[in-house]
Structure formats: C-alpha cells, structure tokens
Amino acid sequence: MKITRIAVHQVDLPLREGRYSWSGGKSVSVFDSTVVRVDTDEGLTGWGEVCPLGPVYLPSYAAGARAGIRELAPALLGQDPTGLELLNRLMDRTLKGHPYAKSALDMACWDILGKAAGQPLCTLLGGRYEEDFVLYRAISQRSPEEMAENVAGYREQGYRRFQLKAGSDVKTDIARIRAVREVLEDDDILVADANTGWLMHEAARVVRGVRDVDVYIEQPCASYEECLTIRRRTDHPFVLDESVDGLSMLLQAHADGAMDVANIKISKFGGLTRARQARDLCASMGVAMTVEDSWGGDIITAAIAHLAHSTPTEFLFTSTDFNSYGTVSIADGAPTGVDGRMRASEAPGLGVEPKLDVLGEPVFEVS
C-alpha cells in the first residue's frame, strides 16, 4: 500500500460558551483546526486533525501546522502508511522539530492501519479497558462565583472531575479554588490548572492558601525547574503539562519526583505513535495520566478516545471530549460524552466519517 494523495482542510470551531479563557488574559472564541486526508493506492483513506490552543499556549499555531504539513507531504508520497515508526522517522528527517505539524499525518495513517486491519485503533493501541472511561470538564477562567456555578451545572450533567483555569492574581485564584470545592462532593476531583501563569512566589502563596483544600495543582509556573520548586513546597498532588514535551522529560520528572500525574497531549508528542510511547512509559513507571490534546473537533476527540480507552484504567487519571465544547460537528461517528464518561468507537480505524460539506474544499493538496 502506498500514499498517493494528501489533502489539507481548514475549519473553524466556535465555542458554545462563547470564549475559553485561561492564565495571563489569554482566550480563544473560535478555534482554527486543520484536517488532513491521506489517500492510498488501495482505496483506503485516513483522516487526522490538529488544533492548537491558539498561538500563545504552546509553541504551535494553526497556520504553522498547515505550513509544516505542506513541507512534509511530498516526502510521504509513495510511502506505506501502515509503517508508522518508519513514517515518523522520515518526518523527523524531513522537518526537524515541530511535532504538532506531524500529528495529523500520523493520526491519518493510524486510521488507515485500523481500516486495513479491520480493527478499531483502541485494539491496535493496546486493547479496550472496561466499558468506558472518565472525563473531566475544563472550566474557563471567570469570577469565583461564575466558575462555581459552571461546575455545579456540569456536575448535573454527570461530570465528576474538573480542571479549573487559574493563573491570575493570588487572592482571586484562592477564592476560585475554594468556591468550586464547596460545590463538589468528597469523591469529586478538582484540578487547579495555572497553565504556567504564576511566578514562583505567587504559586507558593496559592498552595499555602489552599493547604486545607482537596485540590491538585497543575503546571503552576513556566519552567520545569520552577514547577519542581513548588512541588517540593507542597503536599498537594501535582500535575505536569506544558513542561512535558518528550520521553526524556518524563524520565527526568519521574526521577526527580516532580509529578503525580502527567498530561499526555497527542499533538505535543507528534501524533499517536509517540503519544502511545509516552503513555506506555508512564504506565511502566507508575505515573497516572490525563490523555488528551491541545484542542480539537470530532476527529481529535475520536483519537483521544482510542488512546484513553486503551490506557490501563488505574493509570488513566482522566480524559476529555473536546467535541462537546464546540458548535460545529465535522464528522459522523465520533464518540460523545455521556454522564461524564466516554467510550471509543468499535468501528475500524478512528471510526469517523468526516462531513465533506462542512470541511469544504482543501486549502491545498499534494499528489
């Protein structure tokens, strides 16, 4: 089997809540997503998606994803899409760095592999654990009262794990954490995610100010070293996200005792191939994981579901259903959250059928 054509689509994904806000005054109201179609000489087609959280979250942005794919695509023509490790090595030789630009291509080739094998990706990624898996809900940064009200509403929908966007002034963040914790039950899980938004002295004040509160602290500061300093000053469970950008960092963080949970984002690692390696490494080290991506629509949600559902249950801290946040559906067959839980499709590959009328004409193609 050989790749004969790669087409790239651009699609806007508006938010149901109007705006998603996090640390430092950053916000997005419409996400710019890139969808990749990979065709083969045997009639199989694979689909992938990459959707950075705007240009100010990680070193990635939507136009950069498309530019990177344009650079990579000619090198993939004529290659076997089912040789995932070979393809990833070829992409790394063709374009140094820029893992997010490789993610949708890798995802589309996994989709082809699943269709060729007649198996859902969940099976190929390790097997399906239990009937479904747990989701979290991200709570956009607003006043403490509004955030508590949002959490109470999502709790009525079945969610029991919440990622609270913090990372602003210390007193307000402490008030946010306390207000939200008050509307939760003892078994509910609350994560205060600063998204690198605190300086060390601010993070130190926050963890001291909520010392008596049952809350996880996620990525308080910009650098790994700063986060490690705060980790050593608190007994709260600790999550690393933005600092975790490869296997070597996972190994270092584990050796330093820097985390209890690692956030595995598919595009941050360069696709499902490398994200699966990170997932398996964490499981072997006894580190729990949030399995997700930076953002996305139905195709990314499907990929997340397969990776999360094939993660041993005891190591899956949580995952997410990004397609529930938006107003536009780009594919049929994508999984949806029910009562705060989700299950991966049992159809071959990703199990989705993109809506071509929504995607529109490709912005470019290579054949």
Contacts in CASP RR format, 6 or more apart in sequence:
PFRMAT RR
TARGET T0000
AUTHOR 0000-0000-0000
METHOD contacts of the structure
MODEL  1
MKITRIAVHQVDLPLREGRYSWSGGKSVSVFDSTVVRVDTDEGLTGWGEV
CPLGPVYLPSYAAGARAGIRELAPALLGQDPTGLELLNRLMDRTLKGHPY
AKSALDMACWDILGKAAGQPLCTLLGGRYEEDFVLYRAISQRSPEEMAEN
VAGYREQGYRRFQLKAGSDVKTDIARIRAVREVLEDDDILVADANTGWLM
HEAARVVRGVRDVDVYIEQPCASYEECLTIRRRTDHPFVLDESVDGLSML
LQAHADGAMDVANIKISKFGGLTRARQARDLCASMGVAMTVEDSWGGDII
TAAIAHLAHSTPTEFLFTSTDFNSYGTVSIADGAPTGVDGRMRASEAPGL
GVEPKLDVLGEPVFEVS
1 40 0 8 1.000
1 41 0 8 1.000
1 42 0 8 1.000
1 44 0 8 1.000
1 80 0 8 1.000
1 81 0 8 1.000
1 82 0 8 1.000
1 112 0 8 1.000
1 116 0 8 1.000
2 40 0 8 1.000
2 41 0 8 1.000
2 77 0 8 1.000
2 78 0 8 1.000
2 79 0 8 1.000
2 80 0 8 1.000
2 81 0 8 1.000
3 38 0 8 1.000
3 39 0 8 1.000
3 40 0 8 1.000
3 76 0 8 1.000
3 77 0 8 1.000
3 78 0 8 1.000
3 79 0 8 1.000
3 80 0 8 1.000
3 81 0 8 1.000
4 39 0 8 1.000
4 40 0 8 1.000
4 41 0 8 1.000
4 77 0 8 1.000
4 78 0 8 1.000
4 367 0 8 1.000
5 37 0 8 1.000
5 38 0 8 1.000
5 39 0 8 1.000
5 77 0 8 1.000
5 365 0 8 1.000
5 366 0 8 1.000
5 367 0 8 1.000
6 36 0 8 1.000
6 37 0 8 1.000
6 38 0 8 1.000
6 39 0 8 1.000
6 69 0 8 1.000
6 73 0 8 1.000
6 76 0 8 1.000
6 77 0 8 1.000
6 105 0 8 1.000
6 365 0 8 1.000
6 366 0 8 1.000
6 367 0 8 1.000
7 36 0 8 1.000
7 37 0 8 1.000
7 39 0 8 1.000
7 362 0 8 1.000
7 364 0 8 1.000
7 365 0 8 1.000
7 366 0 8 1.000
8 34 0 8 1.000
8 35 0 8 1.000
8 36 0 8 1.000
8 37 0 8 1.000
8 66 0 8 1.000
8 69 0 8 1.000
8 70 0 8 1.000
8 73 0 8 1.000
8 362 0 8 1.000
8 363 0 8 1.000
8 364 0 8 1.000
8 365 0 8 1.000
9 34 0 8 1.000
9 35 0 8 1.000
9 36 0 8 1.000
9 37 0 8 1.000
9 359 0 8 1.000
9 360 0 8 1.000
9 361 0 8 1.000
9 362 0 8 1.000
9 363 0 8 1.000
10 32 0 8 1.000
10 33 0 8 1.000
10 34 0 8 1.000
10 35 0 8 1.000
10 62 0 8 1.000
10 66 0 8 1.000
10 363 0 8 1.000
11 33 0 8 1.000
11 35 0 8 1.000
11 328 0 8 1.000
11 330 0 8 1.000
11 358 0 8 1.000
11 359 0 8 1.000
11 360 0 8 1.000
12 30 0 8 1.000
12 31 0 8 1.000
12 32 0 8 1.000
12 33 0 8 1.000
12 328 0 8 1.000
13 30 0 8 1.000
13 31 0 8 1.000
13 32 0 8 1.000
13 33 0 8 1.000
13 51 0 8 1.000
13 295 0 8 1.000
13 296 0 8 1.000
13 297 0 8 1.000
13 326 0 8 1.000
13 327 0 8 1.000
13 328 0 8 1.000
13 330 0 8 1.000
14 29 0 8 1.000
14 30 0 8 1.000
14 31 0 8 1.000
14 326 0 8 1.000
14 327 0 8 1.000
14 328 0 8 1.000
15 28 0 8 1.000
15 29 0 8 1.000
15 30 0 8 1.000
15 31 0 8 1.000
15 325 0 8 1.000
15 326 0 8 1.000
15 327 0 8 1.000
16 325 0 8 1.000
16 326 0 8 1.000
16 327 0 8 1.000
17 140 0 8 1.000
17 325 0 8 1.000
18 29 0 8 1.000
19 27 0 8 1.000
19 28 0 8 1.000
19 29 0 8 1.000
19 140 0 8 1.000
20 27 0 8 1.000
20 28 0 8 1.000
20 29 0 8 1.000
20 138 0 8 1.000
20 140 0 8 1.000
20 325 0 8 1.000
21 27 0 8 1.000
21 140 0 8 1.000
21 141 0 8 1.000
21 142 0 8 1.000
21 165 0 8 1.000
22 57 0 8 1.000
22 140 0 8 1.000
22 141 0 8 1.000
22 165 0 8 1.000
22 167 0 8 1.000
22 193 0 8 1.000
22 195 0 8 1.000
23 141 0 8 1.000
23 165 0 8 1.000
23 166 0 8 1.000
23 167 0 8 1.000
23 168 0 8 1.000
23 194 0 8 1.000
23 195 0 8 1.000
23 196 0 8 1.000
23 197 0 8 1.000
23 198 0 8 1.000
24 167 0 8 1.000
24 168 0 8 1.000
24 197 0 8 1.000
25 141 0 8 1.000
25 168 0 8 1.000
26 56 0 8 1.000
26 57 0 8 1.000
26 195 0 8 1.000
28 53 0 8 1.000
28 54 0 8 1.000
28 295 0 8 1.000
31 51 0 8 1.000
31 53 0 8 1.000
31 54 0 8 1.000
31 295 0 8 1.000
31 296 0 8 1.000
32 51 0 8 1.000
32 52 0 8 1.000
32 54 0 8 1.000
32 62 0 8 1.000
32 63 0 8 1.000
33 49 0 8 1.000
33 50 0 8 1.000
33 51 0 8 1.000
33 62 0 8 1.000
33 295 0 8 1.000
33 296 0 8 1.000
33 297 0 8 1.000
33 300 0 8 1.000
33 330 0 8 1.000
34 49 0 8 1.000
34 50 0 8 1.000
34 51 0 8 1.000
34 62 0 8 1.000
34 65 0 8 1.000
34 66 0 8 1.000
34 69 0 8 1.000
34 104 0 8 1.000
35 47 0 8 1.000
35 48 0 8 1.000
35 49 0 8 1.000
35 104 0 8 1.000
35 299 0 8 1.000
35 330 0 8 1.000
35 354 0 8 1.000
35 359 0 8 1.000
36 47 0 8 1.000
36 48 0 8 1.000
36 49 0 8 1.000
36 50 0 8 1.000
36 69 0 8 1.000
36 104 0 8 1.000
36 105 0 8 1.000
36 107 0 8 1.000
36 108 0 8 1.000
37 45 0 8 1.000
37 46 0 8 1.000
37 47 0 8 1.000
37 48 0 8 1.000
37 108 0 8 1.000
37 354 0 8 1.000
37 362 0 8 1.000
38 45 0 8 1.000
38 46 0 8 1.000
38 47 0 8 1.000
38 48 0 8 1.000
38 76 0 8 1.000
38 81 0 8 1.000
38 105 0 8 1.000
38 108 0 8 1.000
38 109 0 8 1.000
38 111 0 8 1.000
38 112 0 8 1.000
39 45 0 8 1.000
39 46 0 8 1.000
39 367 0 8 1.000
40 81 0 8 1.000
40 112 0 8 1.000
42 116 0 8 1.000
44 112 0 8 1.000
44 115 0 8 1.000
44 116 0 8 1.000
45 112 0 8 1.000
46 81 0 8 1.000
46 108 0 8 1.000
46 109 0 8 1.000
46 111 0 8 1.000
46 112 0 8 1.000
46 115 0 8 1.000
46 350 0 8 1.000
47 107 0 8 1.000
47 108 0 8 1.000
47 111 0 8 1.000
47 299 0 8 1.000
47 331 0 8 1.000
47 350 0 8 1.000
47 352 0 8 1.000
47 354 0 8 1.000
48 104 0 8 1.000
48 105 0 8 1.000
48 107 0 8 1.000
48 108 0 8 1.000
48 111 0 8 1.000
48 299 0 8 1.000
48 300 0 8 1.000
48 303 0 8 1.000
48 350 0 8 1.000
49 104 0 8 1.000
49 107 0 8 1.000
49 296 0 8 1.000
49 297 0 8 1.000
49 299 0 8 1.000
49 300 0 8 1.000
49 303 0 8 1.000
49 330 0 8 1.000
50 65 0 8 1.000
50 100 0 8 1.000
50 101 0 8 1.000
50 103 0 8 1.000
50 104 0 8 1.000
50 107 0 8 1.000
50 267 0 8 1.000
50 300 0 8 1.000
51 62 0 8 1.000
51 267 0 8 1.000
51 293 0 8 1.000
51 294 0 8 1.000
51 295 0 8 1.000
51 296 0 8 1.000
51 297 0 8 1.000
51 300 0 8 1.000
52 58 0 8 1.000
52 60 0 8 1.000
52 61 0 8 1.000
52 62 0 8 1.000
52 65 0 8 1.000
52 100 0 8 1.000
52 267 0 8 1.000
52 294 0 8 1.000
52 295 0 8 1.000
53 294 0 8 1.000
53 295 0 8 1.000
54 60 0 8 1.000
54 61 0 8 1.000
54 62 0 8 1.000
55 61 0 8 1.000
55 62 0 8 1.000
57 195 0 8 1.000
57 294 0 8 1.000
58 100 0 8 1.000
58 242 0 8 1.000
58 268 0 8 1.000
58 294 0 8 1.000
60 98 0 8 1.000
60 100 0 8 1.000
60 101 0 8 1.000
60 267 0 8 1.000
60 294 0 8 1.000
64 98 0 8 1.000
64 101 0 8 1.000
65 100 0 8 1.000
65 101 0 8 1.000
65 104 0 8 1.000
66 363 0 8 1.000
66 364 0 8 1.000
67 101 0 8 1.000
68 95 0 8 1.000
68 98 0 8 1.000
68 101 0 8 1.000
69 101 0 8 1.000
69 104 0 8 1.000
69 105 0 8 1.000
70 364 0 8 1.000
70 366 0 8 1.000
71 94 0 8 1.000
71 95 0 8 1.000
71 101 0 8 1.000
72 91 0 8 1.000
72 94 0 8 1.000
72 95 0 8 1.000
72 101 0 8 1.000
72 102 0 8 1.000
72 105 0 8 1.000
73 105 0 8 1.000
73 366 0 8 1.000
74 366 0 8 1.000
75 90 0 8 1.000
75 91 0 8 1.000
75 94 0 8 1.000
76 87 0 8 1.000
76 90 0 8 1.000
76 91 0 8 1.000
76 105 0 8 1.000
77 366 0 8 1.000
77 367 0 8 1.000
79 86 0 8 1.000
79 87 0 8 1.000
79 90 0 8 1.000
80 86 0 8 1.000
80 87 0 8 1.000
81 87 0 8 1.000
81 108 0 8 1.000
81 109 0 8 1.000
81 112 0 8 1.000
81 113 0 8 1.000
82 109 0 8 1.000
82 112 0 8 1.000
82 113 0 8 1.000
82 116 0 8 1.000
83 109 0 8 1.000
83 113 0 8 1.000
84 106 0 8 1.000
84 109 0 8 1.000
84 110 0 8 1.000
84 113 0 8 1.000
84 273 0 8 1.000
85 273 0 8 1.000
87 105 0 8 1.000
87 106 0 8 1.000
87 109 0 8 1.000
88 102 0 8 1.000
88 106 0 8 1.000
88 270 0 8 1.000
88 273 0 8 1.000
88 274 0 8 1.000
91 102 0 8 1.000
91 105 0 8 1.000
91 106 0 8 1.000
92 102 0 8 1.000
95 101 0 8 1.000
95 102 0 8 1.000
99 245 0 8 1.000
99 267 0 8 1.000
99 268 0 8 1.000
99 269 0 8 1.000
99 270 0 8 1.000
99 271 0 8 1.000
99 274 0 8 1.000
100 267 0 8 1.000
100 268 0 8 1.000
100 270 0 8 1.000
100 294 0 8 1.000
102 270 0 8 1.000
102 271 0 8 1.000
103 266 0 8 1.000
103 267 0 8 1.000
103 269 0 8 1.000
103 270 0 8 1.000
103 271 0 8 1.000
103 293 0 8 1.000
104 267 0 8 1.000
106 270 0 8 1.000
106 271 0 8 1.000
106 272 0 8 1.000
106 273 0 8 1.000
106 274 0 8 1.000
107 266 0 8 1.000
107 271 0 8 1.000
107 272 0 8 1.000
107 299 0 8 1.000
107 300 0 8 1.000
107 303 0 8 1.000
107 350 0 8 1.000
110 121 0 8 1.000
110 124 0 8 1.000
110 272 0 8 1.000
110 273 0 8 1.000
110 303 0 8 1.000
110 349 0 8 1.000
110 350 0 8 1.000
111 121 0 8 1.000
111 349 0 8 1.000
111 350 0 8 1.000
111 351 0 8 1.000
112 349 0 8 1.000
113 121 0 8 1.000
113 124 0 8 1.000
113 349 0 8 1.000
114 120 0 8 1.000
114 121 0 8 1.000
114 124 0 8 1.000
114 348 0 8 1.000
114 349 0 8 1.000
115 348 0 8 1.000
115 349 0 8 1.000
117 124 0 8 1.000
117 348 0 8 1.000
118 348 0 8 1.000
118 349 0 8 1.000
119 348 0 8 1.000
119 349 0 8 1.000
120 128 0 8 1.000
120 306 0 8 1.000
120 344 0 8 1.000
120 345 0 8 1.000
120 346 0 8 1.000
120 347 0 8 1.000
120 348 0 8 1.000
120 349 0 8 1.000
120 351 0 8 1.000
121 272 0 8 1.000
121 303 0 8 1.000
121 306 0 8 1.000
121 307 0 8 1.000
121 310 0 8 1.000
121 344 0 8 1.000
121 349 0 8 1.000
121 350 0 8 1.000
122 128 0 8 1.000
122 305 0 8 1.000
122 306 0 8 1.000
122 309 0 8 1.000
122 310 0 8 1.000
122 344 0 8 1.000
122 345 0 8 1.000
122 346 0 8 1.000
123 310 0 8 1.000
125 272 0 8 1.000
125 276 0 8 1.000
125 306 0 8 1.000
125 307 0 8 1.000
125 310 0 8 1.000
126 310 0 8 1.000
127 309 0 8 1.000
127 310 0 8 1.000
128 309 0 8 1.000
128 310 0 8 1.000
128 344 0 8 1.000
129 309 0 8 1.000
129 310 0 8 1.000
129 311 0 8 1.000
129 312 0 8 1.000
129 313 0 8 1.000
129 316 0 8 1.000
130 313 0 8 1.000
131 343 0 8 1.000
132 309 0 8 1.000
132 338 0 8 1.000
132 341 0 8 1.000
132 342 0 8 1.000
132 343 0 8 1.000
133 305 0 8 1.000
133 308 0 8 1.000
133 309 0 8 1.000
133 311 0 8 1.000
133 313 0 8 1.000
133 316 0 8 1.000
133 319 0 8 1.000
133 341 0 8 1.000
133 342 0 8 1.000
133 343 0 8 1.000
134 160 0 8 1.000
134 161 0 8 1.000
134 316 0 8 1.000
134 318 0 8 1.000
134 319 0 8 1.000
134 340 0 8 1.000
134 341 0 8 1.000
135 159 0 8 1.000
135 161 0 8 1.000
135 318 0 8 1.000
135 319 0 8 1.000
135 320 0 8 1.000
135 321 0 8 1.000
135 337 0 8 1.000
135 340 0 8 1.000
135 341 0 8 1.000
135 342 0 8 1.000
136 159 0 8 1.000
136 161 0 8 1.000
136 162 0 8 1.000
136 163 0 8 1.000
136 189 0 8 1.000
136 191 0 8 1.000
136 290 0 8 1.000
136 318 0 8 1.000
136 319 0 8 1.000
136 320 0 8 1.000
137 151 0 8 1.000
137 154 0 8 1.000
137 159 0 8 1.000
137 161 0 8 1.000
137 162 0 8 1.000
137 163 0 8 1.000
137 320 0 8 1.000
137 340 0 8 1.000
138 162 0 8 1.000
138 163 0 8 1.000
138 165 0 8 1.000
138 193 0 8 1.000
138 320 0 8 1.000
138 325 0 8 1.000
139 147 0 8 1.000
139 150 0 8 1.000
139 151 0 8 1.000
139 154 0 8 1.000
139 162 0 8 1.000
139 163 0 8 1.000
139 164 0 8 1.000
139 165 0 8 1.000
139 180 0 8 1.000
140 147 0 8 1.000
140 150 0 8 1.000
140 165 0 8 1.000
141 147 0 8 1.000
141 165 0 8 1.000
141 166 0 8 1.000
141 167 0 8 1.000
141 168 0 8 1.000
142 150 0 8 1.000
143 172 0 8 1.000
144 172 0 8 1.000
144 175 0 8 1.000
144 176 0 8 1.000
144 178 0 8 1.000
144 179 0 8 1.000
144 180 0 8 1.000
145 179 0 8 1.000
147 164 0 8 1.000
147 176 0 8 1.000
147 179 0 8 1.000
147 180 0 8 1.000
148 179 0 8 1.000
148 180 0 8 1.000
148 182 0 8 1.000
148 183 0 8 1.000
151 162 0 8 1.000
151 164 0 8 1.000
151 180 0 8 1.000
151 183 0 8 1.000
151 184 0 8 1.000
152 183 0 8 1.000
154 162 0 8 1.000
155 183 0 8 1.000
155 184 0 8 1.000
155 188 0 8 1.000
157 339 0 8 1.000
157 340 0 8 1.000
158 339 0 8 1.000
158 340 0 8 1.000
159 340 0 8 1.000
160 185 0 8 1.000
160 187 0 8 1.000
160 188 0 8 1.000
160 189 0 8 1.000
160 340 0 8 1.000
161 188 0 8 1.000
161 189 0 8 1.000
161 190 0 8 1.000
161 191 0 8 1.000
161 318 0 8 1.000
162 180 0 8 1.000
162 184 0 8 1.000
162 188 0 8 1.000
162 189 0 8 1.000
162 190 0 8 1.000
162 191 0 8 1.000
163 191 0 8 1.000
163 193 0 8 1.000
163 218 0 8 1.000
164 176 0 8 1.000
164 177 0 8 1.000
164 180 0 8 1.000
164 190 0 8 1.000
164 191 0 8 1.000
164 192 0 8 1.000
164 193 0 8 1.000
165 193 0 8 1.000
165 195 0 8 1.000
166 173 0 8 1.000
166 176 0 8 1.000
166 177 0 8 1.000
166 192 0 8 1.000
166 193 0 8 1.000
166 194 0 8 1.000
166 195 0 8 1.000
166 197 0 8 1.000
166 198 0 8 1.000
166 206 0 8 1.000
167 173 0 8 1.000
167 194 0 8 1.000
167 195 0 8 1.000
167 197 0 8 1.000
167 198 0 8 1.000
167 202 0 8 1.000
167 220 0 8 1.000
168 197 0 8 1.000
170 198 0 8 1.000
170 202 0 8 1.000
170 205 0 8 1.000
170 206 0 8 1.000
173 192 0 8 1.000
173 194 0 8 1.000
173 198 0 8 1.000
173 206 0 8 1.000
174 206 0 8 1.000
174 209 0 8 1.000
174 210 0 8 1.000
176 192 0 8 1.000
177 190 0 8 1.000
177 192 0 8 1.000
177 206 0 8 1.000
177 210 0 8 1.000
177 213 0 8 1.000
177 215 0 8 1.000
178 210 0 8 1.000
178 213 0 8 1.000
180 190 0 8 1.000
181 190 0 8 1.000
181 213 0 8 1.000
181 214 0 8 1.000
181 215 0 8 1.000
184 190 0 8 1.000
186 214 0 8 1.000
189 216 0 8 1.000
189 318 0 8 1.000
190 214 0 8 1.000
190 215 0 8 1.000
190 216 0 8 1.000
191 215 0 8 1.000
191 216 0 8 1.000
191 217 0 8 1.000
191 218 0 8 1.000
191 239 0 8 1.000
192 206 0 8 1.000
192 210 0 8 1.000
192 215 0 8 1.000
192 216 0 8 1.000
192 217 0 8 1.000
192 218 0 8 1.000
193 218 0 8 1.000
193 219 0 8 1.000
193 239 0 8 1.000
193 241 0 8 1.000
194 203 0 8 1.000
194 206 0 8 1.000
194 217 0 8 1.000
194 218 0 8 1.000
194 219 0 8 1.000
194 220 0 8 1.000
194 221 0 8 1.000
195 218 0 8 1.000
195 219 0 8 1.000
195 241 0 8 1.000
195 242 0 8 1.000
196 219 0 8 1.000
196 220 0 8 1.000
196 221 0 8 1.000
196 222 0 8 1.000
196 242 0 8 1.000
197 220 0 8 1.000
197 221 0 8 1.000
197 222 0 8 1.000
198 206 0 8 1.000
198 220 0 8 1.000
198 221 0 8 1.000
199 221 0 8 1.000
200 221 0 8 1.000
200 226 0 8 1.000
200 229 0 8 1.000
200 230 0 8 1.000
203 217 0 8 1.000
203 220 0 8 1.000
203 221 0 8 1.000
203 226 0 8 1.000
203 230 0 8 1.000
204 230 0 8 1.000
204 233 0 8 1.000
206 217 0 8 1.000
206 220 0 8 1.000
207 217 0 8 1.000
207 220 0 8 1.000
207 230 0 8 1.000
207 233 0 8 1.000
207 234 0 8 1.000
207 236 0 8 1.000
208 234 0 8 1.000
210 236 0 8 1.000
211 234 0 8 1.000
215 236 0 8 1.000
216 236 0 8 1.000
216 237 0 8 1.000
216 238 0 8 1.000
216 239 0 8 1.000
216 260 0 8 1.000
216 261 0 8 1.000
217 230 0 8 1.000
217 234 0 8 1.000
217 236 0 8 1.000
217 237 0 8 1.000
217 238 0 8 1.000
217 239 0 8 1.000
218 238 0 8 1.000
218 239 0 8 1.000
218 240 0 8 1.000
218 241 0 8 1.000
218 261 0 8 1.000
218 263 0 8 1.000
219 227 0 8 1.000
219 239 0 8 1.000
219 240 0 8 1.000
219 241 0 8 1.000
219 242 0 8 1.000
219 243 0 8 1.000
219 263 0 8 1.000
220 226 0 8 1.000
220 227 0 8 1.000
220 230 0 8 1.000
221 227 0 8 1.000
221 229 0 8 1.000
221 230 0 8 1.000
222 242 0 8 1.000
223 243 0 8 1.000
224 240 0 8 1.000
224 243 0 8 1.000
224 249 0 8 1.000
224 252 0 8 1.000
224 253 0 8 1.000
224 258 0 8 1.000
227 238 0 8 1.000
227 240 0 8 1.000
227 243 0 8 1.000
227 258 0 8 1.000
228 256 0 8 1.000
228 258 0 8 1.000
231 238 0 8 1.000
231 257 0 8 1.000
231 258 0 8 1.000
231 259 0 8 1.000
237 260 0 8 1.000
237 261 0 8 1.000
238 258 0 8 1.000
238 259 0 8 1.000
238 260 0 8 1.000
238 261 0 8 1.000
239 259 0 8 1.000
239 260 0 8 1.000
239 261 0 8 1.000
239 262 0 8 1.000
239 263 0 8 1.000
239 290 0 8 1.000
239 317 0 8 1.000
240 253 0 8 1.000
240 258 0 8 1.000
240 259 0 8 1.000
240 261 0 8 1.000
240 262 0 8 1.000
240 263 0 8 1.000
241 262 0 8 1.000
241 263 0 8 1.000
241 265 0 8 1.000
241 290 0 8 1.000
243 249 0 8 1.000
243 253 0 8 1.000
244 250 0 8 1.000
244 253 0 8 1.000
244 259 0 8 1.000
244 262 0 8 1.000
244 263 0 8 1.000
244 264 0 8 1.000
244 268 0 8 1.000
244 278 0 8 1.000
245 268 0 8 1.000
245 269 0 8 1.000
246 269 0 8 1.000
246 274 0 8 1.000
246 278 0 8 1.000
247 277 0 8 1.000
247 278 0 8 1.000
247 281 0 8 1.000
250 262 0 8 1.000
250 278 0 8 1.000
250 281 0 8 1.000
250 282 0 8 1.000
250 285 0 8 1.000
250 287 0 8 1.000
251 281 0 8 1.000
252 258 0 8 1.000
253 259 0 8 1.000
253 262 0 8 1.000
254 285 0 8 1.000
254 287 0 8 1.000
259 287 0 8 1.000
260 287 0 8 1.000
260 288 0 8 1.000
261 287 0 8 1.000
261 288 0 8 1.000
261 289 0 8 1.000
261 290 0 8 1.000
261 317 0 8 1.000
262 278 0 8 1.000
262 282 0 8 1.000
262 287 0 8 1.000
262 288 0 8 1.000
262 289 0 8 1.000
262 290 0 8 1.000
263 289 0 8 1.000
263 290 0 8 1.000
263 292 0 8 1.000
264 275 0 8 1.000
264 278 0 8 1.000
264 279 0 8 1.000
264 282 0 8 1.000
264 289 0 8 1.000
264 290 0 8 1.000
264 291 0 8 1.000
264 292 0 8 1.000
264 307 0 8 1.000
265 275 0 8 1.000
265 292 0 8 1.000
265 293 0 8 1.000
265 294 0 8 1.000
266 272 0 8 1.000
266 275 0 8 1.000
266 292 0 8 1.000
266 293 0 8 1.000
266 300 0 8 1.000
266 303 0 8 1.000
266 304 0 8 1.000
266 307 0 8 1.000
267 293 0 8 1.000
267 294 0 8 1.000
268 293 0 8 1.000
268 294 0 8 1.000
269 275 0 8 1.000
269 277 0 8 1.000
269 278 0 8 1.000
272 303 0 8 1.000
272 306 0 8 1.000
272 307 0 8 1.000
275 291 0 8 1.000
275 307 0 8 1.000
276 307 0 8 1.000
279 289 0 8 1.000
279 291 0 8 1.000
279 307 0 8 1.000
279 311 0 8 1.000
282 288 0 8 1.000
282 289 0 8 1.000
282 315 0 8 1.000
283 289 0 8 1.000
283 311 0 8 1.000
283 312 0 8 1.000
283 315 0 8 1.000
286 315 0 8 1.000
287 315 0 8 1.000
288 314 0 8 1.000
288 315 0 8 1.000
288 316 0 8 1.000
288 317 0 8 1.000
289 311 0 8 1.000
289 315 0 8 1.000
289 316 0 8 1.000
289 317 0 8 1.000
290 317 0 8 1.000
290 318 0 8 1.000
290 319 0 8 1.000
290 320 0 8 1.000
291 304 0 8 1.000
291 307 0 8 1.000
291 308 0 8 1.000
291 311 0 8 1.000
291 316 0 8 1.000
291 319 0 8 1.000
292 304 0 8 1.000
292 308 0 8 1.000
292 319 0 8 1.000
292 320 0 8 1.000
292 322 0 8 1.000
293 300 0 8 1.000
293 303 0 8 1.000
293 304 0 8 1.000
293 322 0 8 1.000
295 322 0 8 1.000
296 322 0 8 1.000
296 323 0 8 1.000
297 322 0 8 1.000
297 323 0 8 1.000
297 326 0 8 1.000
297 330 0 8 1.000
297 331 0 8 1.000
297 334 0 8 1.000
298 323 0 8 1.000
298 329 0 8 1.000
298 330 0 8 1.000
298 331 0 8 1.000
298 333 0 8 1.000
298 334 0 8 1.000
298 352 0 8 1.000
298 354 0 8 1.000
299 330 0 8 1.000
299 331 0 8 1.000
299 334 0 8 1.000
299 350 0 8 1.000
299 352 0 8 1.000
299 354 0 8 1.000
300 322 0 8 1.000
301 321 0 8 1.000
301 322 0 8 1.000
301 323 0 8 1.000
301 334 0 8 1.000
301 335 0 8 1.000
302 331 0 8 1.000
302 333 0 8 1.000
302 334 0 8 1.000
302 335 0 8 1.000
302 344 0 8 1.000
302 345 0 8 1.000
302 350 0 8 1.000
302 351 0 8 1.000
302 352 0 8 1.000
303 350 0 8 1.000
304 319 0 8 1.000
304 320 0 8 1.000
304 322 0 8 1.000
305 319 0 8 1.000
305 335 0 8 1.000
305 342 0 8 1.000
305 343 0 8 1.000
305 344 0 8 1.000
305 345 0 8 1.000
306 344 0 8 1.000
306 345 0 8 1.000
306 349 0 8 1.000
306 350 0 8 1.000
308 316 0 8 1.000
308 319 0 8 1.000
308 342 0 8 1.000
308 344 0 8 1.000
309 343 0 8 1.000
309 344 0 8 1.000
310 344 0 8 1.000
319 342 0 8 1.000
321 335 0 8 1.000
321 336 0 8 1.000
321 337 0 8 1.000
321 342 0 8 1.000
323 329 0 8 1.000
323 334 0 8 1.000
323 336 0 8 1.000
324 336 0 8 1.000
324 337 0 8 1.000
328 358 0 8 1.000
329 355 0 8 1.000
329 358 0 8 1.000
330 354 0 8 1.000
330 355 0 8 1.000
330 358 0 8 1.000
330 359 0 8 1.000
331 352 0 8 1.000
331 353 0 8 1.000
331 354 0 8 1.000
331 355 0 8 1.000
332 352 0 8 1.000
332 353 0 8 1.000
332 355 0 8 1.000
333 345 0 8 1.000
333 347 0 8 1.000
333 351 0 8 1.000
333 352 0 8 1.000
333 353 0 8 1.000
334 345 0 8 1.000
334 351 0 8 1.000
334 352 0 8 1.000
335 342 0 8 1.000
335 343 0 8 1.000
335 344 0 8 1.000
335 345 0 8 1.000
336 342 0 8 1.000
345 351 0 8 1.000
345 352 0 8 1.000
END
